[in-house]
C-alpha cells in the first residue's frame, strides 16, 4: 500500500506541470478535503477547483520538485520546491 500511495502522490505532483484542473481533480473524491498551507482547508471538488484555479490560472508554468518523500501506510509526506512562473 505504501508504494502505491507514494506513486499516487508523485503522479499528483507531476500533474501540476500540465496545469489541467480537471486532471488534478481526478485525484480527489467528491467529499475530499484539500489543505494547501497556509490557506484554510476546503471540502468538495468545487471548492478544491477554486483553490487550484487561484494558482493555475495565472501560471505560465508549474514545477513541483520533490526533495524528500516519506511514507508510512496511507500517509505520504513531501518536502518540495514548488515553482510557479506567473
C-alpha positions in Angstrom: 0.0 0.0 0.0 2.8 2.4 0.8 4.4 2.2 -2.6 1.1 2.7 -4.3 0.4 5.8 -2.2 3.9 7.2 -2.9 3.2 6.7 -6.7 -0.1 8.5 -6.4 1.5 11.5 -4.7 4.3 11.6 -7.2 1.7 11.5 -10.0 -0.3 14.3 -8.4 2.8 16.5 -8.1 3.8 15.7 -11.7 0.3 16.6 -13.0 0.6 20.2 -11.8 3.1 20.8 -14.6 0.2 20.2 -17.1 -1.9 22.9 -15.4 -5.1 21.0 -16.0 -7.6 21.4 -13.2 -9.8 18.6 -14.4 -6.9 16.2 -14.3 -5.9 17.3 -10.8 -9.5 17.0 -9.6 -9.4 13.3 -10.7 -7.1 12.7 -7.8 -9.8 13.7 -5.3 -13.0 12.1 -4.1 -16.2 14.1 -4.2 -16.0 14.8 -0.4 -12.2 15.3 -0.2 -10.7 17.9 2.0 -7.8 19.9 0.5 -5.5 21.9 2.8 -3.0 24.0 0.9 -0.9 25.6 3.6 -1.2 28.3 4.8 -4.8 28.6 3.4 -7.8 27.3 5.2 -8.9 23.7 4.3 -11.7 23.4 1.6 -14.0 20.5 1.1 -15.5 19.1 -2.1 -14.4 19.3 -5.7 -16.0 22.7 -6.5 -14.1 24.3 -3.6 -10.9 22.5 -4.5 -11.2 23.7 -8.1 -11.4 27.2 -6.8 -8.1 26.9 -4.9 -6.4 25.2 -7.8 -7.6 27.9 -10.2 -6.1 30.6 -8.0 -2.7 29.0 -8.7 -3.1 27.5 -12.2 -4.9 30.3 -14.0 -2.2 33.0 -13.7 0.7 30.5 -14.1 2.6 30.1 -17.4 4.4 27.1 -16.0 4.4 25.0 -12.8 7.0 22.6 -11.5 6.9 20.6 -8.3 10.4 19.2 -7.4 10.2 16.6 -4.7 13.2 17.0 -2.4 12.3 14.3 0.1 9.4 11.9 0.3 8.5 9.8 3.4 5.6 7.4 3.9 4.0 5.1 6.4 0.9 3.2 5.3 -1.6 5.7 3.9 0.3 8.8 5.0 2.7 10.4 2.5 4.7 13.5 3.3 6.7 15.5 0.8 9.3 18.2 1.1 9.0 20.1 -2.2 10.2 23.1 -4.1 7.1 24.4 -5.9 7.8 26.9 -8.7 5.1 28.9 -10.4 6.0 31.2 -13.2 3.4 33.9 -13.4 
